[in-house]
Amino acid sequence: MKKLLILISLIILASISGFLSYKIINIINSKEPNTNLPPNNNSIPENSIPKEETNKEKAEKLLKTMTLEEKVGQIFLVRCNPETAIEDIQKYNIGGFILFDANIVNQTKESLASTIESYQETSDIPLLIAIDEEGGTVNRLSWYPEFRGVPFYSPQDLYNEGGYPLIESDTEEKAKLLKNLGINLNLAPVADISTNPYDFIYDRSFGKNASETSKYVETVIKVMKKQNIGSTLKHFPGYGDNLDTHTGISIDERSYENFLEYDFLPFKAGIKAGAGSILVSHNIVKSMDENLPASLSPKVNKIIREELSFDGVVMTDDLQMDAIKEYIGDSSSAVLAVQAGNDLIIASDFELQIPSVIEAVKAGEISEERIDEAVIRILIWKLELGIL
């Protein structure tokens, strides 16, 4: 009897163990995904998620809405005449203004900011508002105590007083001051190499060799980029010991190898650091183009695009400088500048230059594709700077 009870107990235990094992296996299996189930129709296909437009796509979309006159106006950065500024925006569809003393004198921070805001409100496409605030001998704004207690120091004086840390803090202060006023482009830094105090460009330059000048340019551009203010590397391909082109033509006899090994280096450093634009001088550089000033030379533009691999905005120096007026004349210089590949034309006599470019496009002397290419670069730059 005792053996029978033990046998019955073992049979019951075995049954219970089998049942529990069966339940556990079912629980485990229920947690494993069923690959045989049909796909979830509520899931969103990856290719149907809307992607944010790139700046290039935004620029191309805006370009399609623009007339020829609006596109040509967009490639001009012009001297701001405070008496006719509003009318000039409306009549010429300009891409931007450069401010000079006439725009600053007798102004306060509040009144200048208000004036600039009125320009932006008038323009259908937001404007580049530019200024030359290099520090030292070229300051448009900080000469006036209403805007700063003392004018911004030159690059050389900054370095001598506090090295690169002072250059960084000075560049940051300058950028913040300009942006608070509505100025979104500082035509700086000077990337020319000059170590001779008798050179025309020396006082505006860093005053040191190619390596140190490259480090200076890189430092300034990085701070400006962080502050999201437009920057301009000038004056390509490098002034060296040449004469002042504000007062006449200057012929540069240096070899191309000299530029490759020396003058191009600060520009390359600035491009790598994120510079938004390059300004081309009016020097005739014989090793690049014997016949035309650099600002009007397709050969020089090709060097910027291919040798320096720069796809940002390339601009001329002011076409009203004597070097251009005496050598080319007023009516055709802007046409030549656009044909050469420049994207942005600095012009004080824009009332003459803008119509001449429009007529050149209509006559087939400039292709509309060349204008479109320039406008796209300018619009992308404005988008990157948060202007547009």
Beta strands, then each sheet from edge to edge (+ up, - down):
strand 1: 76-79
strand 2: 96-99
strand 3: 128-131
strand 4: 133-135
strand 5: 138-139
strand 6: 185-186
strand 7: 232-236
strand 8: 251-252
strand 9: 277-280
strand 10: 284-285
strand 11: 313-316
strand 12: 345-347
sheet 1: 6+ 3+ 2+ 1+ 12+
sheet 2: 4+ 5-
sheet 3: 7+ 9+ 11+
sheet 4: 8+ 10+
end
